[in-house]
């Protein structure tokens, strides 16, 4: 099929024209990917700072602070060590213990079935006695029970 003089294929004008605009979509995509990579890796970089620590001579070992165990049974009864005790007496006994050992700490062992109100009463008695170091004793859960 011969080409005619006025045919579109033969003319100097075509459908393809030079683009004078920049397509920013690929640029934005690349920048977002780089931003995500930076956000994910930045915490790891900050935590892995290498520091050469100064050398010192060994220090004396710390003596553990004396601890008193206060237990609360499921029926709400309180024990100081192995002796049953009322809350008013608990407060006075802890004051006496604190006078002998100012660094006294109290470990509270409460049964899981004890009412929260009773635990707060025991904690208030310990606080009124002037003890500032109170810790709770808990049991660890076996791994197979955590996953369930």
C-alpha positions in Angstrom: 0.0 0.0 0.0 1.6 3.2 -1.1 1.8 6.2 1.1 -0.1 9.3 0.1 1.3 12.8 0.4 -1.2 13.9 2.9 -1.0 10.7 5.0 -0.5 11.0 8.8 2.5 8.8 8.8 4.2 10.8 6.2 3.5 14.2 7.9 6.0 15.9 10.2 3.5 16.0 13.0 3.1 12.9 15.1 1.2 11.9 18.2 4.4 11.9 20.2 5.4 15.2 21.7 8.2 16.1 24.1 7.1 16.1 27.7 8.1 19.2 29.6 6.8 18.0 33.0 8.6 15.8 35.6 6.8 12.7 36.8 7.3 12.9 40.6 5.4 9.7 41.5 8.4 7.4 41.2 10.5 9.9 43.2 7.8 10.0 46.0 7.7 6.2 46.0 11.5 5.9 46.4 11.5 8.5 49.2 8.8 6.8 51.1 10.6 3.5 50.9 13.8 5.2 52.2 11.9 6.8 55.0 10.4 3.5 56.2 13.9 1.9 56.1 15.3 4.7 58.1 12.5 4.6 60.7 13.0 0.8 61.1 16.8 0.9 61.4 17.2 4.1 63.5 16.4 2.5 66.9 18.9 -0.3 66.3 21.6 2.1 65.4 21.0 4.3 68.5 21.1 1.3 70.9 24.4 -0.1 69.5 26.7 2.8 70.4 30.1 1.5 71.3 31.6 3.0 74.4 34.9 2.2 76.0 34.1 2.2 79.8 36.7 3.4 82.3 38.4 0.9 84.5 38.0 1.1 88.2 39.2 -0.9 91.2 36.7 -3.4 92.6 34.3 -2.1 95.2 33.0 -3.7 98.3 30.0 -5.9 97.9 26.7 -4.4 99.1 25.1 -5.9 102.1 21.5 -6.9 101.4 19.0 -4.9 103.4 17.2 -6.8 106.1 13.8 -7.9 104.9 10.7 -8.8 106.8 8.0 -11.0 105.2 4.4 -10.1 105.7 1.9 -12.7 104.4 -1.8 -12.5 103.9 -3.8 -15.7 103.7 -7.0 -16.2 101.6 -9.2 -15.6 104.7 -7.5 -12.2 105.2 -5.4 -13.1 108.2 -2.0 -11.4 108.3 1.3 -12.9 109.4 4.6 -11.3 110.2 7.2 -14.0 109.5 5.4 -17.1 110.8 3.5 -15.3 113.6 -0.2 -14.3 113.1 -0.7 -10.6 113.8 -3.4 -7.9 113.8 -2.9 -4.8 111.7 -2.5 -2.4 114.7 0.2 -4.7 116.1 1.8 -5.1 112.7 2.3 -1.4 112.6 3.9 -1.2 116.0 6.1 -4.2 115.4 7.4 -2.8 112.1 8.2 0.5 113.8 10.3 -1.4 116.3 12.0 -3.3 113.5 12.6 -0.1 111.6 14.2 1.5 114.7 16.8 -1.4 114.8 17.4 -1.5 111.0 16.7 1.8 109.2 17.1 0.1 105.8 14.4 -2.4 106.5 12.3 -3.6 103.6 9.0 -5.5 103.7 8.2 -8.3 101.3 4.4 -8.7 100.9 3.2 -12.2 100.1 -0.5 -12.2 99.4 -2.6 -15.1 98.2 -4.2 -14.6 94.8 -7.7 -15.0 96.4 -7.3 -12.2 98.9 -9.6 -9.2 98.4 -7.9 -6.1 97.1 -9.2 -4.1 100.1 -7.4 -6.3 102.6 -4.1 -5.9 100.7 -4.4 -2.1 100.7 -5.1 -2.2 104.5 -1.9 -4.2 105.0 0.0 -1.8 102.7 -1.3 1.2 104.6 -0.2 -0.3 107.9 3.3 -0.9 106.5 3.4 2.7 105.2 2.2 4.2 108.5 5.0 2.3 110.2 7.5 4.3 108.1 8.7 1.6 105.9 9.6 3.0 102.4 10.8 -0.2 100.7 7.8 -2.5 100.0 8.0 -5.2 97.4 5.5 -7.8 96.3 6.4 -11.5 96.0 5.0 -13.3 93.1 5.4 -16.8 91.5 6.6 -17.2 88.0 4.2 -18.7 85.5 5.5 -21.7 83.5 6.0 -21.0 79.8 3.3 -23.4 78.6 0.7 -21.7 80.7 1.5 -18.2 79.4 1.0 -19.3 75.8 -2.5 -20.6 76.3 
